[in-house]
């Protein structure tokens, strides 16, 4: 340790590394982890020691599903507010979704506009997904070459007119193009025909909304996606899985060698349809929060690896768009700042460990996007950390959230896991829930 120009040493009795949890000292120089050493390792002259006692040192979380909505719909969110919320919640890297901003990230010029807006506002590191639309196949390779991490498409209406869905023919065309240059397609998988034929009863009853987004819509879309991926040997990723009925399809495809990965989200894993009050449209999202028995099966799939990762799908809006009518309210849940404690609260209740949470919320999302410098506490990685007091609790007060609009389905819930501080490349970027000045960088795919 004395032979390395170490600037900072972070110490804890519980450091979560790829090899397990242990007491350790983590040496940092020039924003990188240089070594993970014994807990009592000597601190070199000139280095600063931060000793966190029994608080847990985690790798900074990686959230690959965030709708920042900037530019164009910044009254909904923005890079300044979203990345402050991320930092306060232990997240050190986000990937921004290509829609809900104006313009959407569907050409290189549009990507550059978004990067220019984000550059001075990012409190955490920010990368970007591109969008796959019916008319932009020619733009996919240039976007890939410009550094987007992959491409998002919808198989049913997106909710915004500037981001239309792909039918099966256009899905095949876009997927063939993306596969040709080794890219990744991430998919909102709901079948429009099942949605169109489902009962549509507007009003405040959550049961009516749930019936309007049946599991079969997800199941059919996922089966069709698997078929396309198998035929083309394409790499695909299922976004925000809600239906447990699709899990056997996914498990079989994985066993067969189809290149498919899957995410779920805190709201599907911690909230249930049975608890949603009528009129409480802060719980509306698409696909929807389903029943408790469905949730149990999602947790089983996390445990056995059928579901790879957990990310927020942070999809905010202004409060006026969350009316009491589930048919017309905006569909999206804001949880960027709360994902870690929400998942940890439910994981500990189910006998899972913080090592599991780190795998689902840091290592696996980093691997999905090819963020090789992120997702683990080991030498050579970026010095990105979250410090968590796992046994402390807090009650969610919307007024204390850094999201631009403090509409949340978690209001009033008591959660385990208080994020004491967050570190990006060896710099503290949030302290007891208060973010510092922005030091995040814009990321581009490197491989």
N, C-alpha and C positions, 0 to 999 in steps of 0.2 A: 504493500500500500504506500509505503514511503517513497517508492520509486516512481509513482504516478503523480502527475500534477493535479491532485484532487483539490477541488474547491469546496465541496460540500459532502457531508456524511449524514445520511438519514438512518436513524436507529429505532428499532422496535423489537419487543419480545415476540411479535407475530408479524412476520413478513411473508406474504404469499408469493411464492416463486413457482416456476414450472415444475420443480421437484418436490413441492409441498410447502407447508407452512413451518417456519422456524424462526428462532431468534437470530437476528442478523443486523449487520451494518451495511448500508448500500452506499458505495462511493460514486460520486458524480464529478465529471469534469467536462467543460465545454458543452453542457446540455445533454451529455450521454452518461449512461451507467457504465462505469469502468470495471466494477467488481461487486460481487455480493459476498461479504466476508463474515467472519465470526462476530457475534454480538459485541464482544469485548475487544474487537480489533482496535489498535492504536489509531488515534486521529492525527493525521500529519500536521505539522506546523503550517499555519496559514489557512487551514480548512475550517469551515464552520460546522459545528455539530448541531443537528436537530434531533432531540431524543423524544420520541412519542410515547415512551413507556409501554403500556399494554394496549394502546390503540393499535389497530391493524393497519399495516401499510400494504395497500393494494396497487396494482398497476392502474393508471388512469383508464377510465372506461372509454369505449369506442362505440359511438352511436351512429350507425350507418343509415338511419331512417329518420330524417328531420326535415320538416317543411318550414323553411325560414321565411318564405313569401316576400323576399326582398331582392330587387326593387318591385314596385308596382302595387303591392298590397301590404305596405309596411304598417298600416293601421292594424293589421292582423298580428304581425310579428316583425322581426328585423334582425339583422346580424348582430347589432349591439345587444339587444335584449335577449335573443335566443342564446348567444354564446355566454352571456353573463349567467343565465339560468343553468346552462351546462356546467360552467365552472363551479357554481355553488353546489351542484349535485354530484361532483366527483368525475365528471366527464371531461376528457382532455382533447378528444377528437370527434368531430361530427362530419357526416357527409350530407350535403344538402340535396333535397329532391328537386327535380327539374321543373315541377309545375307549381302553380299558385303564385309564382312571381310573374311579372310582366316586363320584359318578354320571358317566356319559358326557355329553359336551356336546351334548345333543339338545333342550334347552329353554333359554329365557333364564334361568330360575332356576338351572339347572345351570351355565350359563356364569358367572353371578355367583359361584357357589360356587368355581369353579376360579380365577376372577380374584382372589378374596379370598385364596385359598391362595398364589397366585403372587406377589402384589404385593410382599411384603417379601423374597422369596427370589431375585429375578431378577438375575443378573449381566449378562445381555444383554437386549435388547428382545424382548418376547414377544407374539405375536399368536395367534389361535385360529381353528381350523376348527370348523364345526358338523358334526353328523352327520345323515345322511338315512336314516331307518329306515322299515319298512313302515307304522308307525302314527303318524308324527309330521309328516305333510305340513302340518298346521295350524301347526306350530311353525317352519317354515322361514322365512317372511317375518319374523316377530318376531326370530328369530336374526339374519337379515340386517340388519334395522334396528338391532339391538344391536351390530353391528360385527364379526361373524365374516367371514372372508375368502372363504368359500365352504363347500361341504358335501361331506363324504366319504361314500361308500357302498361296500359290498361286493356283488359279484355271486355270491360263494360264501361259505361259512361263515367268519366272522371269527376264530374261535377263542375268543371270549368270548360267553356266552349273552345278555348285556345289549345286544349290538350285532348284531342279526340282519341277514341279507342281504336285498337286493331281488331279486325275480324280475323278469322282463321287463315284466310289466304294471305293477308298482309302480315300476320304474325309469322307465317312460314317464310315470307320474303325477307322480313327484317331479321329474323333469327338466322337465316342462311347467310346474310351479309355479315352479321356480327360474328358468327362462327368462323367465317372466312378469315377474319383477322384476329381470332383468338379472344374475342370479347365475352362479356357476361351480360345476359338479359335478366333483369329483375322484374317480376310480374305481379300486378294486382290481378289476382285470379278469381274472378266471379263471372259466371256465364250469363250473358245478357238475356238469353231466351228464358232461362229459369227465373230471372228477376222480373221479366215482363209478364210471365204467367202467374207469378205469386200474387196473393191477395194484397190489394193496396187500399188500406183503410186509414186515412189521415186522422190526426188527432193526438191526444196526450198519452194514450196507452202504450206502454213499452211492448206489451205482448203483440200488439198490432204491427209495430215496427219490426220486431223480431221475425214475425211471420212473413214480412215482405222481403227479407234477405235470407232465404232458406239455405240450409247446409248443402243441398244439392247444387246450388249455384257455384259454391266453392269446389265441391267434389268433381263436378263435370269439367270445370275449367282446368283444374289441376290434372285430371286424367288426359285431357287434350294436350296440355303443355308437356306432360311426360311423353306422350306419343310423338310430338314434334321433336323433343330433345333426343329421344331414342333414334329417330330416323336420321337426324342430322349430326348426331354425336355432339350436340350443343351443350353449353354450360348455362344452366338456368337456376334462378333463385325465386322461391315462392315468398312473397311479402305477407306479413301480418296474418299468419294462419290462425283461423278461428275455429273451423270445423274439425272436430276430432274424427269424424267419419272418413276424412281424407288420409288419415295416418297410415292405414294398411297399404293404400296405393303408393304412398311415398316410401314406406319401408321396403316394399317389394321392388320399386324402381331402383332404390339405392343398392339393394342386394344384387340386382341384375347388372349394376355398373352404370346406370344412367347418371349423368353428371348433374345432380339436382341437390340443392341445399334449401333450407327452410328456416324462417324466423317466426317467432311469435312476439307478443308485446306485453308489457306489464298489465294493461287493462284486461286482457284476456286471461291472464294468469292470477289476478288478484281480485277482480270484480266479477260478480255473477248477475245473470238476468233476474234472479229471484230478489235481489236487493235494490233494483232500479225502481225508484218511485215513478208513478205516472207524472208526466210533465217535466221530468228531470232530464232535459236534453243535453246537459253537460256530459251524460253517459253515451250519447249517440256517436257511433263510428261505423264505418263500413269496411269489411264485414262487421257484424255486431258482436257485442258481448253476449255470450251464450250461457247455458245453464251450468250449475255447479258440477253435475256429473260429467259434462263435456270438459270442464276445466281440469278435473282429476286426470282425465286421459291425456290432456296436453302436458301435464306435469310428468306423467309416466313417459311420454315421448321425449321430453327433455332429458330425463334420466337415462334412457336407452340410446340417445343420440339421433333419433329420428328427426327431432327438431334441433337445429344446430345452435341457434343464438337467440338472444332476447334484446330487442331494440325498441325505441320509444314509439315510433310513428307519431311523433309530436306534430299535431295538425291543428294549429290554433285558429281562432277567429275572433272577431269583436263580439262583445256580449249580446248585441242586438240581433246577431245571426243565430243565437241559441234561444230561439223562441220555445214556447211550450208545446209546439206541434212537432212530433217526431218526423213527419213527412217533409216539412219545409225547413227545419233547423239544419244548420251546417253540420256535416258529419265529421267529427274529428275530436280527439282528446289531447289536451295539453298535459304532458307529464315529464318534460325534459329534466326538470330539477328534482323530480320525485321518484324516478325509476329505480334507482339503487335501493333506497329504503323500502319502497313498495315490494320489490322482488325479494329482498332479504327478509322482510317480515313474514312473507308467505313461505319462503324457502325454509326458514328455521322452524316454522310450525310443522312443516312436512318432513323434518329430519334431514334436510339438505345442508350443505356447508357453504361457507364463504368461498372456498375453493371452487365449488360448483358455480356460484354466482360469477366469479371472475372468469371462468371458462366461457360462460354463456354471454357475458356482457362486455368482455374485453378481448380475450384471446380469439374467440370464434368470429366476432365481427371484423377484427383486424385481419384475420386470415381470409375471410370472404372477400374483402376489398384489396388484398395484397399489400396491406400496410405493414411491411416487414419491420419497421422501426417501432411499432406500437404493440400493445397487448400483453406485455410480460415484463417482469422484473428480472432481468438478466443482462450480463455484460453485452454491450453493443447496441442496446435498445435506447430509445429516447428516455430521458429521465422524467417520465410522466407518472404521477402518483395521485392516489386519493388516500387520505387518512380518515379511518372510520372508527367510531366508537360503537361497536355492534350491539351492545347491550343497553345503550341509552335510547330513550324514546322521545318523540315529540308529536305534537298534534298539529296537523296541517292547517295553517292559517293562510288563506289565499292572499292576504295583504302582504305576506312575507315572501311571495314568489317573485322572481325576477322576469318571468314571462311578461310580454307587453300587456296582455289581458289576463287578469287573474281568475279566469273561469276554469274550474277544475272539478273533476269527478271525485277527487280525494279530499275535498274540504271536510274538516272535522274528524278525519281518521287519525288514529294514533298509530304511528309507525316506529319500528325498531331501526336503528342505524342512523347516527348523526354524523354527517360529513364535517370533520373538524377543519380540514384544509385540503386544497387541491394544488398540484404542482405540475407545471409544464416546462419540460427541458430544464429542470432544476430551479425554476423560479416559482415562488408561491403566487398563484393567481386567484385564490379565494381563501379567506380566513374566517372560520366560523360563519359561513354563509354570505360573507361580504366579498364580492369580486374586487380585484384590483384593476389597474389600467390594462388595456388590451395589449397582449404580447403574442397573440396567435399568428400563425403563418398560413398561407394558402398552399395546399398540397396538390400535387399532380401525380397521376399514376406513373410509375417508373419502369414497369415491366409488361 
